[in-house]
Amino acid sequence: MIVDLAAVSPAERQDYLQHAIGPRPICFASTVNAGGEVNLSPFSFFNMFSSTPPILIFSPCRRVRDNTTKHTLQNVLEVPEVVINIVDYDLVQQVSLSSCEYARGVNEFVKAGLTPAAATLVRPPLVKESKINIECRVIEVKPLGTEGGAGNLVICEALRMHVADSILNEKGRIDQRLLHHVARLGGNWYARVDEHSLFEVEKPNTELGIGVDALPAPIRESKILSGNDLGRLANVRELPLVDPSFDDARLASIFQYFSVNPTDMERELHVYARELLAQGKTREAWQVLLALN
């Protein structure tokens, strides 16, 4: 299927894009207007775009159905300050409730049952229940259009973070396993990040990986190994060499039972290497794959 985004309705375009582009982090933004009235609302068009200076951007879009603007946008134009509260699983239902379109002047802290706490550098309050709060100064609001669905980039300089001790490791850094982020998808769908969905991908930060194109042809053209498997194998500085000291009982068994049929042996070796790669044992997988050399 090909979707011509210029040919579909704004609602259809939003639906396709929001289902395709995700998961998206959620900016739970607290703001105040010139009269001091507090507003609290979530936005999933949000991310970090620079660390020096520390710049965060979120986008309160014009409503698709009637082209009206949101109270958050009106507030930051009046008082260019915001607290971005990070959403985790413990907050998600209250965050969703706060997204109801209450009348101007209604305090979403009260409606959502959340506790305001005084910030230290800006006027909007922190969400006490959020495990991370980021006090920000709004340095620019950039409209992207005037029709329904058009975004308004609220470009913020992060000034100060408040981080709950409960999500810190012994070094005083945020432990990703303890902060169960919630992210937005399409429709009613969300994603939860926890120890069951987390995984690590080793980066070649200072050394270039050899690349999939440099893998030996039998490995590169394997019918067993996936693209992810090949990517992991190719993330080495140079092609590994056979290690004579590598001793593995299953490898020995494969040689014993499949020695008369090289095709079957290669398949079994690739199956075993795939299992080792799934366990993060890249070095061992290489030794299994090199066993035919």
C-alpha positions in Angstrom: 0.0 0.0 0.0 1.2 3.5 -0.8 -0.3 6.4 1.1 -0.2 9.8 -0.5 -0.3 12.0 2.5 -1.4 15.1 0.6 -4.5 13.2 -0.7 -5.9 11.9 2.5 -7.9 13.8 5.1 -6.1 15.5 8.0 -7.6 12.9 10.4 -6.4 10.0 8.2 -3.0 11.6 7.8 -2.7 11.9 11.6 -3.8 8.3 12.1 -1.3 6.9 9.7 1.6 8.9 11.1 0.9 8.4 14.8 0.6 4.6 14.3 3.8 4.5 12.2 6.1 6.9 14.1 6.5 5.6 17.6 6.9 4.9 20.4 7.0 8.6 21.2 8.1 10.0 24.6 5.5 12.0 26.4 6.0 15.6 27.6 3.7 16.2 30.6 3.8 20.0 30.5 2.8 22.3 33.4 2.4 26.0 32.5 0.7 29.1 33.8 -1.0 32.0 32.1 -0.4 35.7 32.8 -3.1 35.5 35.5 -1.3 32.7 37.3 -3.8 30.0 36.4 -2.1 26.5 36.1 -2.5 24.1 33.2 -1.3 20.6 32.9 -1.4 18.6 29.6 0.5 15.8 27.9 2.1 16.0 24.4 3.7 13.1 22.5 5.3 15.2 19.8 8.3 15.7 22.1 12.0 14.9 22.3 15.5 16.1 23.2 17.4 17.9 20.4 20.6 19.2 22.0 22.6 18.6 25.2 24.8 21.7 24.9 22.8 23.9 25.2 20.2 21.5 26.6 17.2 21.9 24.3 13.9 20.1 24.5 11.0 20.6 22.0 7.4 19.7 22.2 4.5 20.6 19.9 1.0 21.5 20.9 -0.8 21.1 17.6 -3.8 22.9 16.4 -6.8 20.7 16.8 -7.6 18.8 13.6 -11.4 19.0 14.0 -11.8 22.8 14.5 -8.4 24.4 14.2 -8.4 25.8 17.8 -5.2 26.0 19.9 -4.5 24.5 23.3 -4.2 26.3 26.6 -0.6 25.2 26.9 0.3 27.0 23.7 -1.6 30.1 24.9 0.2 30.0 28.3 3.7 29.7 27.0 3.1 32.7 24.8 2.0 34.7 27.8 4.5 33.2 30.3 7.5 31.6 28.5 8.3 29.0 31.1 7.3 25.3 31.4 8.0 22.3 33.6 8.3 19.1 31.6 7.4 16.2 33.8 8.5 12.7 32.6 5.7 10.1 32.4 6.2 6.6 33.7 3.8 3.7 34.1 2.7 4.8 37.6 1.3 8.0 36.2 -0.2 7.0 32.8 -3.9 6.9 33.8 -3.7 10.3 35.5 -1.8 11.7 32.5 -4.5 10.4 30.2 -7.2 12.0 32.3 -5.5 15.3 32.3 -5.7 15.3 28.5 -9.5 15.9 28.7 -10.3 19.3 27.2 -11.4 21.1 30.4 -12.4 24.7 30.2 -9.8 27.4 30.5 -9.1 28.1 34.1 -9.8 24.5 35.3 -6.8 23.1 37.1 -5.8 19.7 35.7 -3.8 19.0 38.8 -7.0 18.8 40.7 -8.9 16.9 38.0 -6.2 14.3 37.7 -5.5 14.0 41.4 -1.9 15.1 41.2 0.1 17.2 43.6 1.7 20.5 42.5 5.1 21.3 44.0 6.9 24.6 43.8 9.6 24.9 41.2 12.9 26.6 42.0 13.6 28.7 38.8 10.2 29.0 37.0 6.6 29.8 37.8 4.8 26.6 36.7 4.7 23.9 39.4 6.3 20.5 39.3 4.2 17.3 39.3 5.3 15.8 42.6 4.3 12.3 41.6 6.6 12.4 38.5 10.0 10.9 39.1 11.7 13.4 36.9 10.9 17.1 36.5 12.7 19.5 34.2 12.4 23.2 34.7 12.6 25.0 31.4 12.7 28.5 29.8 10.9 28.8 26.5 13.2 30.5 24.1 11.0 30.3 21.0 7.6 29.2 19.8 7.7 28.4 16.1 4.4 27.9 14.3 4.5 25.3 11.5 1.2 26.3 9.9 -2.2 27.8 10.4 -4.5 24.8 9.5 -5.9 22.1 11.8 -3.2 19.7 12.7 -0.4 22.2 12.4 2.3 22.0 15.0 3.8 24.8 17.2 7.3 24.0 18.2 7.9 25.1 21.8 11.7 25.2 22.0 12.8 25.0 25.6 16.1 25.4 27.4 16.3 22.9 30.2 17.6 24.7 33.3 17.3 22.3 36.2 16.3 18.6 36.7 14.7 17.1 39.8 15.3 13.3 39.9 13.8 10.9 42.4 16.4 9.0 44.5 14.4 5.8 43.9 15.5 5.6 40.3 19.2 6.3 40.8 22.0 3.7 40.8 24.9 3.6 43.2 26.8 6.2 41.1 24.0 8.7 41.3 22.9 8.2 37.7 19.5 7.3 36.4 19.0 3.5 36.2 17.0 2.8 33.1 15.7 -0.4 34.6 14.0 1.5 37.5 12.3 4.2 35.4 9.4 2.5 33.6 8.9 5.1 30.8 5.6 5.2 29.0 5.5 6.1 25.3 2.7 7.0 23.0 1.7 5.0 19.9 -1.4 5.3 17.6 -5.0 5.4 18.7 -5.4 4.1 22.3 -2.0 2.3 22.2 0.9 3.0 24.6 4.2 1.2 25.2 5.8 0.4 28.6 9.5 0.3 29.1 10.6 -2.1 31.8 13.1 -4.9 32.5 11.1 -7.2 30.3 11.3 -5.0 27.2 14.8 -3.5 27.7 17.8 -4.8 25.7 21.2 -3.4 25.1 22.9 -3.0 21.7 26.7 -2.6 21.8 28.0 0.4 19.9 31.3 0.6 18.0 31.9 4.0 19.6 35.7 4.3 18.9 36.3 1.4 16.5 34.5 0.9 13.2 32.7 -2.4 12.6 33.8 -4.3 9.6 30.2 -4.2 8.1 28.0 -6.9 6.7 29.6 -6.6 3.3 32.9 -7.8 4.8 31.4 -11.0 6.3 32.4 -14.3 4.6 29.9 -15.2 1.9 28.6 -18.4 3.7 27.7 -16.2 6.7 26.4 -13.2 4.8 24.2 -15.4 2.6 22.9 -17.6 5.4 19.3 -18.7 5.3 19.3 -19.1 9.1 20.9 -15.9 10.4 18.8 -12.8 10.4 19.7 -9.3 9.5 20.1 -8.5 13.2 22.4 -11.5 13.6 24.5 -10.3 10.7 24.6 -6.8 12.2 25.9 -8.1 15.5 28.5 -10.3 13.8 29.7 -7.4 11.6 30.1 -5.1 14.6 33.7 -6.2 15.2 36.9 -4.4 14.4 38.3 -7.2 12.3 37.4 -10.7 11.3 38.0 -13.0 14.2 40.5 -15.9 14.0 39.9 -19.5 15.0 40.7 -19.9 18.7 42.2 -23.4 19.2 41.4 -23.3 22.9 37.7 -22.9 22.3 36.0 -26.0 23.7 32.3 -26.4 23.3 30.4 -29.7 23.9 27.5 -28.8 21.5 30.0 -27.9 18.8 31.7 -31.2 19.2 28.3 -33.0 19.0 27.4 -31.2 15.8 30.7 -32.3 14.2 30.1 -35.9 15.4 26.6 -36.3 14.1 26.7 -34.2 10.9 30.2 -34.7 9.6 29.1 -36.8 6.7 26.8 -34.0 5.4 28.4 -30.6 5.1 25.2 -28.9 4.2 23.4 -30.2 7.3 26.5 -29.3 9.4 26.5 -25.7 8.2 22.8 -25.4 9.0 23.3 -26.7 12.5 26.2 -24.5 13.1 24.3 -21.4 12.0 21.3 -22.4 14.2 23.7 -22.7 17.2 25.4 -19.4 16.3 22.0 -17.7 16.2 21.1 -19.0 19.6 24.4 -17.8 21.0 23.9 -14.3 19.4 20.4 -14.2 21.1 22.3 -14.6 24.4 24.7 -11.8 23.6 27.6 -14.3 23.1 29.1 -12.8 19.9 32.6 -14.2 20.5 31.3 -17.7 20.9 29.0 -17.4 17.9 32.0 -16.4 15.8 34.0 -19.4 16.9 31.1 -21.7 16.0 30.8 -20.1 12.6 34.5 -20.4 12.0 34.5 -24.1 12.8 34.0 -25.0 9.2 37.2 -23.2 8.1 
